[in-house]
């Protein structure tokens, strides 16, 4: 389907047909992730809800360095004033 780009305030907008919005489960105010692919296509997908627990689990798995005393505290403790 071909559509046009319109001006919306200082931005540009593309109107989504109702059938596409229904197929994606989108409604007014819904969050979407927009990106440009390597071949120059515009990719629009419904945004995933942020899962804090999953993010923290993934962050913990990525952490490889041991947690040690902060360097600044070590420097302050060793300072001679």
C-alpha positions in Angstrom: 0.0 0.0 0.0 1.3 3.5 -0.8 0.6 6.4 1.5 2.0 9.9 1.8 4.1 11.8 4.3 2.4 14.8 5.9 3.5 17.6 8.1 2.5 17.5 11.8 3.7 20.5 13.7 7.5 20.6 13.2 7.6 16.8 12.4 6.6 14.5 9.6 3.9 11.9 10.0 2.7 8.8 8.1 -0.9 7.8 8.6 -1.5 4.1 9.4 -4.6 2.5 7.9 -7.0 1.3 10.5 -6.7 -2.4 9.4 -2.9 -2.2 10.0 -3.3 -0.7 13.4 -5.8 -3.4 14.4 -3.5 -6.1 13.1 -0.7 -4.8 15.3 -2.9 -4.1 18.3 -2.2 -0.4 18.2 -4.5 2.4 19.4 -4.1 6.1 19.9 -1.2 6.9 22.2 0.4 3.4 21.8 4.2 3.3 22.0 6.1 2.0 19.0 9.8 1.4 18.2 10.9 3.0 14.9 14.2 2.2 13.2 15.8 2.3 9.8 17.1 -1.0 8.6 20.5 -1.5 6.8 18.7 -1.6 3.4 17.0 1.7 4.1 13.6 0.4 5.0 11.5 2.0 7.8 10.7 -0.6 10.5 7.8 0.1 12.9 6.9 -2.4 15.7 4.9 -2.1 18.9 7.1 -1.2 21.8 7.7 -3.9 24.4 6.8 -3.1 28.0 9.9 -2.5 30.1 10.5 -5.5 32.4 12.7 -4.3 35.3 13.2 -7.7 36.8 14.4 -9.2 33.4 16.6 -6.2 32.8 18.3 -6.5 36.3 18.8 -10.3 35.7 20.4 -9.6 32.3 22.6 -6.9 33.8 23.7 -9.2 36.7 24.7 -11.9 34.1 26.7 -9.3 32.1 28.6 -8.1 35.2 32.0 -9.8 35.2 34.1 -7.5 37.3 34.0 -8.1 41.0 32.5 -5.4 43.1 35.3 -3.8 45.2 35.7 -0.7 47.3 35.3 2.5 45.2 38.6 3.9 44.0 37.8 7.4 45.3 37.2 6.1 48.8 40.6 4.4 48.7 42.3 7.6 47.5 40.6 9.6 50.2 41.6 7.1 52.9 45.2 7.2 51.7 45.4 11.0 51.4 47.7 12.9 53.7 46.3 16.2 54.7 
